[in-house]
Every structure is written in structure tokens, then in C-alpha cells.
Amino acid sequence: MMRPHRLAHRALWPLLGLLIAFGFLLALALRPPPEPLDARTAPMEQRK
């Protein structure tokens, strides 16, 4: 492996790791808020 090729790989892997971490953080930040607890338990109360 030539030196420029090795340097490209050394730069590529941390960059890919940062992109994955950024995507994970965006997924957490942009997900819809959870349903309120009352909305999840309402169908159970209607069955009784």
C-alpha cells in the first residue's frame, strides 16, 4: 500500500465514524415525540 493510499484510509475511517454519529444524533433529534401516557392507556380502559 502506497503512502498516499494509507493516508487516505486514515482520513476516511474517522470521517465515516463522524458521519454515522451525526446521523444517529439527527435521528434522535428529529424523531417524533412519544405519545402521552394517557393516549397509550386509553384503549385498555375502553376494553374494561
N, C-alpha and C positions, 0 to 999 in steps of 0.2 A: 504494500500500500504506500503510495507516494505521500509525501508530507502535506501537500495541499488537500489531498483526499482525506487524510486523517484530521486535519484542521476543520474541514467542512463537517465531518461527523461529530467532532467535539462541539461545534456550534449548533448542529442540528438537534441533537437529543435534548439539551436543556430548553431549546426553543419549543420543541414539541411538548415537553413537560409543562411549560408555562401556558401553552395554548390549551392543553387539557384542563389544567387547573382553572384557567379563565373561563372555559366553557362550563365547568362544574359550578363555579360561583355564579355565572349568569343563569344557569338552570335553577339554582336555589333562589336567586333574587327575583326571577321572572315568573316563578310558578304561582298559580292562583292560591289565595289564602285558604286554609282549611275550613270546612263547613263548621258552623257553630254547633256546639254540643246538643242544643235543643233540636236542631234540624235532623241530626242523626238519630236521636232517640224518639222523635215523634212517631215514625211508623210503628215502632214497637208498642207504644202506648195505645195506638189506634186498634191494634190487634186484640187487646185485652177486653 
